Amino acid sequence: MRSTNGRNNILRSARDTFASKGFDGASIRDIAQAAGLSLSALYYYFPSKQEALYELVHTAYMWYIDHSRAVIADVADDPTEQLVVAVRYLARYRMENVSVSTVLLRDTERLTGDNAVRVKDVQREARDIMGEIVQSGIDSGAFTVTSAQLATRAIHSICNSLSLWYRPTGDLTPDDIERDFTQYSLRILGIDPSKTELDRLLALPVNQAGMLDFISDTEA
């Protein structure tokens, strides 16, 4: 395994370059310059921008999958509580990782060949985290929707939209957004909690370390 620090430096540079220029507008030289490396040094880690994009996307999804499952495991075996912490984690993940979320939602389709196949598998695994909770809630009678797939897509669409408009300098705080998005998601599933119940659900534990930038230069 090559140096984690060097790899993360390049992934941060790839993230920022792809986010600002898009995959098609970026070059491997742009990534090297952003990382403060020569092309030959960059090639030591990644032979092409296709490989850099794959590593960035795959790493981001695996981070999300691992941390999301850990967050869900911290609450009771109740679909409503699991849904709430899953939604809160996804919303926070998008707000803490706007740049990489932009790349994930816009440029993943630029992957080709085996890279595209492998990423589709982890995308499906990431979607299924929420989908399995929704289906469990339908089966138990906790949720009143008929299609777990459509409800899951609606919830993901709400949270994924954060990469398009959320900025830390905006008027809405992460807590405001988390509260409203949780309520919207529950309403999609046929639940309209009281203020007391919503406050209880919002007090459920969500691992803050799992929201940090997955390629931060410090350990989470």
Stockholm file with secondary structure:
# STOCKHOLM 1.0

chainA/1-220         MRSTNGRNNILRSARDTFASKGFDGASIRDIAQAAGLSLSALYYYFPSKQEALYELVHTAYMWYIDHSRAVIADVADDPTEQLVVAVRYLARYRMENVSVSTVLLRDTERLTGDNAVRVKDVQREARDIMGEIVQSGIDSGAFTVTSAQLATRAIHSICNSLSLWYRPTGDLTPDDIERDFTQYSLRILGIDPSKTELDRLLALPVNQAGMLDFISDTEA
#=GR chainA/1-220 SS CCCHHHHHHHHHHHHHHHHHHHHHHCCHHHHHHHHTCCHHHHHHHCSSHHHHHHHHHHHHHHHHHHHHHHHHHTSCSCHHHHHHHHHHHHHHHHHHTHHHHHHHHHHGGGCCHHHHHHHHHHHHHHHHHHHHHHHHHHHHTSCCCSCHHHHHHHHHHHHHTHHHHCCTTSSSCHHHHHHHHHHHHHHHTTCCCCHHHHHHHHTSCCCGGGGSCTTCSSCC
#=GC SS_cons         CCCHHHHHHHHHHHHHHHHHHHHHHCCHHHHHHHHTCCHHHHHHHCSSHHHHHHHHHHHHHHHHHHHHHHHHHTSCSCHHHHHHHHHHHHHHHHHHTHHHHHHHHHHGGGCCHHHHHHHHHHHHHHHHHHHHHHHHHHHHTSCCCSCHHHHHHHHHHHHHTHHHHCCTTSSSCHHHHHHHHHHHHHHHTTCCCCHHHHHHHHTSCCCGGGGSCTTCSSCC
//
